[in-house]
Amino acid sequence: SYLWSPTRKKALAPSPYQRTLREEQLRWGEQPDRWLEAPAQGSPNPLLSLSRDVAWPVVEQTAEARRRVEAAELVRRVDPSASDDLDLVQTAMVAEWDAEIERLLRAAREERTPTSDVVLPASLSVTALTRLRADPDQFARDLVRPMPRRPSPAARFGTRFHAWVETRFGQQDLFDPDDLPGQGDAGIDTSEELAEVIAAFESGPFADRVPHAVEQPFAVVLAGQVVRGRIDAVYADERHAGGHLVVDWKTGTRHDSDPLQLALYRLAWAELVGCAVESVRAGFYYVRSGTLVEPTELPDRLSLEAWLGGISAEKGPRRERSRPSV
């Protein structure tokens, strides 16, 4: 048992439970290993004499701080020329120590910062770039710790719609349907809705219009970043001779798609066929409403590279570090 604590002025006495145990031991003919009776009333707490009030912040060095200073002084006194006497094995061991120290210091520095830089992959899809612009922090978290996605009926039916369009215009599937851009389309949740969307397409302006290309794959390099994707459809521009119209099908009910997608498609098609980007129109065709929306002032290559170059200069998007609660 103990009598004193650093926060009490009055001594503690043995509890009734302790006294009962001691009485049983004495009845069995045994003695406690150690027994302390309460001191006389008014006895000073000896622990209080060991502590003292100091100003805050502390200006004097504690014993631990002095040990750290002494250790740092020993390191400073080390003669760098002493490494010349090391043999090959010892030199390799010291190099391994240095590398481990640098790794620990780097980890400590990163732990002190609230955010960390995430390096972009060498190749990104157009969908990934739109996610990056919409929510850089979430995009960075997904890169650092990718999680499996729950199967989506909307994605499956969106893929089926894109596959149907290919068949509609006599194109053959030359790749896995899961690679189709339609896998990210939302708004078709049942086979009945899929049939409605197909019926809406067949009654719209693109039903009998023959495309120049369908599901055209591409890859462009912007500011050192490879961007890949597939263009839903490309038509000859009826308004301007020699022009082109890039169309991306949208099967949802909301008209809020990111124009960045069209800017990338427009640039990719212009460079694929070797024409001026200004001669390529681009629009989202919202199948349900039969509306073609053409955003104005789509960024050109210089603008897109300036945006991507800015991200690369910052070593990619940033993510907040999560710290365990204590």
C-alpha positions in Angstrom: 0.0 0.0 0.0 1.0 3.6 -0.2 0.3 6.7 1.9 1.1 9.7 -0.2 0.3 11.0 -3.7 1.7 14.1 -5.4 -1.7 15.9 -5.3 -2.8 15.2 -1.7 -1.8 17.0 1.4 -3.4 14.5 3.7 -2.1 11.0 4.0 -4.1 7.9 3.0 -4.9 5.3 5.5 -5.3 1.5 4.9 -8.8 0.7 3.6 -11.2 -1.6 5.4 -10.6 -4.2 2.7 -6.8 -4.1 3.4 -7.3 -4.4 7.1 -9.5 -7.4 6.6 -6.9 -9.1 4.5 -4.2 -8.3 7.1 -6.3 -9.8 9.9 -6.8 -13.0 7.9 -3.1 -13.2 7.3 -2.3 -12.8 11.0 -4.9 -15.5 11.8 -3.1 -17.9 9.5 0.2 -17.1 11.1 1.5 -14.9 8.3 2.8 -11.4 8.1 2.2 -8.9 5.3 5.3 -8.2 3.3 4.9 -4.5 4.0 2.4 -2.6 6.1 2.1 1.1 6.5 -0.1 2.8 9.1 -1.4 6.3 8.5 1.0 8.9 9.9 0.0 11.4 12.6 -2.5 14.1 11.8 -0.9 17.1 10.2 2.2 15.2 8.9 3.6 17.0 5.8 3.5 15.2 2.4 7.1 14.4 1.6 6.3 14.4 -2.2 5.3 18.0 -2.1 8.8 19.0 -1.0 10.2 17.4 -4.2 8.1 19.6 -6.5 8.2 23.3 -7.1 6.4 25.8 -9.3 8.2 27.1 -12.4 7.3 29.7 -15.0 5.8 28.7 -18.3 7.2 28.4 -20.8 10.1 26.6 -19.2 13.4 28.4 -19.8 15.7 26.0 -18.0 16.8 22.7 -19.3 15.5 19.5 -17.9 17.6 16.4 -17.4 16.3 15.0 -20.7 17.0 18.2 -22.5 20.6 18.2 -21.2 21.1 14.6 -22.4 19.9 15.6 -25.9 22.3 18.6 -25.9 25.2 16.4 -24.8 24.3 13.8 -27.5 24.2 16.6 -30.2 27.6 17.9 -29.0 29.0 14.4 -29.4 27.7 14.2 -32.9 29.3 17.6 -33.8 32.6 16.5 -32.4 32.8 13.5 -34.7 35.7 13.8 -37.2 34.4 13.4 -40.7 37.9 12.2 -41.8 37.5 9.1 -39.5 35.3 7.5 -42.2 38.4 7.2 -44.4 39.6 4.3 -42.1 36.4 2.3 -42.7 36.7 -0.9 -44.8 34.2 -1.8 -47.5 31.8 -3.6 -45.2 31.9 -0.8 -42.6 31.4 1.8 -45.3 28.3 0.0 -46.6 26.9 -0.3 -43.1 27.4 3.4 -42.4 25.7 4.2 -45.8 22.8 2.0 -44.7 22.5 3.8 -41.4 22.5 7.2 -43.3 19.8 6.0 -45.6 17.7 4.8 -42.7 18.2 8.1 -40.8 17.1 10.0 -43.8 14.0 7.9 -44.2 13.1 8.4 -40.6 13.7 12.2 -40.8 11.6 12.3 -44.0 8.8 10.4 -42.4 8.9 12.7 -39.3 8.7 15.8 -41.5 5.8 14.4 -43.5 4.0 13.5 -40.2 4.3 17.1 -39.0 2.6 18.4 -42.1 -1.2 18.4 -42.3 -1.2 17.5 -46.0 0.9 15.4 -48.4 1.5 15.6 -52.2 0.2 12.8 -54.3 2.0 12.1 -57.6 -0.3 11.7 -60.6 -0.1 8.4 -62.6 1.7 8.5 -65.9 -1.6 8.0 -67.8 -5.0 9.3 -66.9 -8.4 8.9 -68.4 -10.7 11.8 -69.3 -13.1 10.7 -66.6 -10.2 10.8 -64.1 -9.3 14.3 -65.1 -12.9 15.5 -64.6 -12.9 13.9 -61.2 -9.6 15.6 -60.4 -10.9 19.0 -61.3 -14.2 18.5 -59.5 -12.7 17.3 -56.2 -8.9 17.2 -56.0 -8.8 16.1 -52.4 -11.1 13.1 -52.9 -9.2 12.2 -56.1 -5.9 12.2 -54.1 -7.4 10.0 -51.4 -8.6 7.5 -54.1 -5.1 7.4 -55.6 -3.5 6.7 -52.2 -6.0 4.2 -51.1 -8.1 2.9 -54.0 -11.3 1.2 -52.9 -13.5 -1.3 -54.8 -16.6 0.3 -56.2 -20.0 -1.2 -55.6 -21.6 -2.6 -58.8 -23.9 0.0 -60.3 -27.0 -0.8 -62.4 -26.8 2.7 -63.9 -23.2 2.0 -65.1 -24.2 -1.3 -66.5 -27.2 0.1 -68.4 -25.1 3.1 -69.5 -22.6 0.7 -71.0 -25.4 -1.2 -72.8 -26.6 2.0 -74.3 -23.2 2.8 -75.7 -22.9 -0.7 -77.1 -26.3 -0.4 -78.7 -25.3 2.9 -80.4 -22.3 1.0 -81.9 -24.5 -1.7 -83.2 -27.0 0.9 -84.4 -24.4 2.3 -86.8 -22.9 -1.0 -87.9 -19.8 -0.8 -85.7 -18.4 -3.9 -84.0 -17.2 -4.1 -80.4 -13.4 -4.3 -80.6 -12.8 -3.9 -76.9 -14.3 -5.0 -73.6 -17.7 -3.2 -72.9 -16.4 -2.4 -69.4 -14.0 0.0 -71.1 -16.7 2.0 -72.7 -17.2 5.6 -71.4 -20.9 4.7 -70.8 -19.9 2.7 -67.7 -19.9 6.0 -65.9 -23.3 7.2 -67.2 -26.0 7.6 -64.6 -29.7 7.8 -64.9 -30.6 4.4 -66.3 -31.6 2.1 -63.5 -33.8 -0.5 -65.2 -34.1 -2.3 -68.5 -37.4 -0.4 -69.0 -35.6 2.9 -68.7 -32.9 1.7 -71.1 -35.7 0.9 -73.6 -37.1 4.5 -73.1 -33.7 6.1 -73.7 -33.1 4.0 -76.8 -36.6 5.1 -78.1 -35.8 8.7 -77.3 -32.5 8.4 -79.3 -34.3 6.9 -82.3 -36.7 9.8 -82.3 -34.0 12.4 -82.0 -31.9 14.3 -84.6 -29.0 11.8 -84.6 -31.1 8.7 -85.2 -30.5 8.6 -89.0 -27.4 10.8 -89.1 -24.4 8.7 -90.1 -21.4 9.3 -87.9 -17.8 9.6 -89.3 -16.5 7.7 -86.2 -18.0 5.9 -83.2 -16.2 5.2 -79.9 -12.9 6.6 -81.3 -10.0 5.8 -79.0 -7.3 8.4 -78.5 -4.3 9.4 -76.4 -2.8 12.9 -76.2 0.1 14.2 -74.2 -0.5 17.5 -72.3 2.3 19.0 -70.2 4.0 15.6 -70.0 0.8 13.9 -68.9 -0.8 11.1 -71.0 -4.5 11.5 -71.3 -6.6 8.8 -72.9 -10.2 8.2 -73.7 -12.9 7.4 -76.3 -15.0 9.8 -78.2 -18.6 8.7 -78.4 -19.3 10.0 -82.0 -17.9 12.4 -84.6 -20.0 13.8 -87.4 -19.4 16.0 -90.4 -20.3 19.6 -89.4 -23.4 20.6 -91.4 -22.9 24.2 -90.7 -19.3 24.5 -92.0 -17.8 22.6 -94.9 -14.8 20.6 -93.8 -15.7 21.0 -90.1 -16.4 18.3 -87.5 -18.9 17.9 -84.7 -17.8 15.8 -81.7 -20.7 14.5 -79.6 -20.8 12.9 -76.2 -24.0 11.0 -75.3 -25.5 11.7 -71.9 -28.3 9.5 -70.7 -29.0 11.2 -67.4 -31.7 13.8 -66.6 -29.3 16.5 -65.4 -27.7 18.9 -67.9 -24.5 19.7 -65.8 -21.7 17.7 -67.5 -18.2 19.1 -67.2 -17.0 20.9 -70.4 -13.5 19.8 -69.7 -14.5 16.4 -71.2 -15.5 18.1 -74.5 -12.4 20.2 -74.6 -10.2 17.1 -74.4 -12.3 15.3 -77.1 -12.2 18.3 -79.4 -8.4 18.6 -79.1 -7.9 14.9 -79.5 -10.0 14.7 -82.7 -8.3 17.8 -84.2 -4.9 16.3 -83.7 -6.0 12.8 -84.9 -7.1 14.2 -88.3 -4.7 17.1 -88.4 -7.1 20.0 -88.6 -7.4 23.2 -86.6 -9.1 22.8 -83.3 -11.3 25.8 -84.1 -12.9 23.8 -86.9 -14.2 21.2 -84.5 -17.4 21.8 -82.6 -18.2 19.8 -79.5 -21.4 19.2 -77.6 -23.2 17.0 -75.0 -26.3 15.3 -76.5 -28.8 14.7 -73.7 -30.6 11.8 -75.1 -33.8 12.0 -73.0 -34.6 15.5 -73.9 -33.1 15.4 -77.4 -31.0 18.5 -76.6 -27.5 19.2 -78.0 -25.6 21.6 -75.6 -22.4 23.2 -77.0 -20.4 25.0 -74.3 -18.8 28.1 -75.4 -15.1 29.0 -75.1 -13.7 25.5 -74.6 -10.0 25.7 -73.5 -7.4 24.9 -76.2 -4.1 23.0 -75.8 -2.3 25.9 -74.2 -5.0 26.4 -71.6 -5.2 22.7 -70.8 -1.5 22.4 -70.5 -1.3 25.4 -68.2 -3.9 23.8 -65.9 -2.2 20.3 -65.9 1.3 21.9 -65.7 0.2 23.8 -62.6 -0.9 20.6 -61.0 2.4 18.8 -61.9 4.4 21.8 -60.5 2.7 21.2 -57.2 3.6 17.5 -57.4 0.0 16.5 -57.9 -3.2 16.9 -55.9 -3.0 17.0 -52.1 -4.7 14.9 -49.4 -5.3 15.7 -45.8 -3.5 13.4 -43.4 -5.8 11.5 -41.0 -4.5 11.2 -37.4 -5.7 8.6 -35.0 -7.7 10.0 -32.1 -6.3 9.5 -28.6 
